[in-house]
């Protein structure tokens, strides 16, 4: 059985913007294996966000093949894609996207509701992952009572709670100071050591240097795909 969790083969994505045609991706190909720690790096407009949307099953290619967990996304219905996202991918965003009216615990429990898990079990699983990110004493706080780093750790716990194969993070340190950003990257590293595939989309070269592998995208093409020789487990 293949351990490939993400496969993109000759993927192009074309958008119609008024009278203009935008080639966001121009036939890119790469694979990511289970347990890899990868950054997809590029400046604004490079195509990295479109690539993220493909991996996250939020968009479909104009041409080419995108497979997540062995399933070709272009052949799936919207309902099937939603199930694949919920079971396979945990999302972490720059602006956290925590619900203000919910406690830390309730925010982390939320993805489990869509899996039909009963409330007591949801609470148990959420407490487990909040303990892993050292927030067990904050479970009854609301987002406005947390620091930026704490909010991002809640977001990471929420991404972890469904035990996804992949955690997909979009500029996860972009709203944090450098010290807190390093702490968040160290947390991702620890999660990766437990076997979860981590894919971080970023414009920050420092983040690119913090992952084992870095795929650089420019003008919709892969500029380079390298293993970091200085990466330490």
C-alpha positions, 0 to 999 in steps of 0.5 A: 500500500502506497504511503503517498498522501498528496499527489499532484500530477500536471496540475493547472488552474486557470481563473477568468478575472474579467477579460483577463486569464490568470494561470495560477498553476502551470502544470505542477507535479509533486508528491508528499508521503505520509509523515513528511514535514513540508513547506510550500513557499512563494511570494504573493501571487506565486500560486502557493495559495491555489496549491493549498486550496487544491490540497485542502479540497477547496478547489479543483484543477482545470487540468491534471490530477490531484489525489488526497489519500489516494482519492482523485478530488476532481471525481468527487462530489461536494459532499464527498469532498467535505467528508474527505476534508473532515476525516483527512485534513486538519486546517490551521490559519493565520487568523485562527478562525476561533468562534468568539462565543465558544470556549477553548474546549468548545472550539476544539470539540467542533470538528468532532460534531460533524463526525457524529461523535457524542458530546461526552466523547468529543469533550474527552478527545478535545481535552486530550489534545489541549493537554498536548499543546499545554492549554489544559488550564485554559479550556473554559476561557474564551478566545478574547482572553488568550494571547496570539500564541495561545489562540494558535495553539487552540487552532492547532489542537482543533486541527489535531482532534480528528486525528487527521493524516495531514495538517495544512497550515496557512501562514500559521506564524504570520500574526505572531511575534518571532519568539512565539512563531518559533514556539509554534513551529516547534509544536508542529515539529513535535506533532510531525514526530508522531507521524502526522504529515505537516504542510505549511504554506508560507511566504517566509523563508525562515519557515521554509528553512524550518521544515525538512522539505521546501517546495518553492513556487513562482509564477505558477511553476515549481522553482525548486523542491529541496530537502533541508540538509540542516534539519534536525529531528 
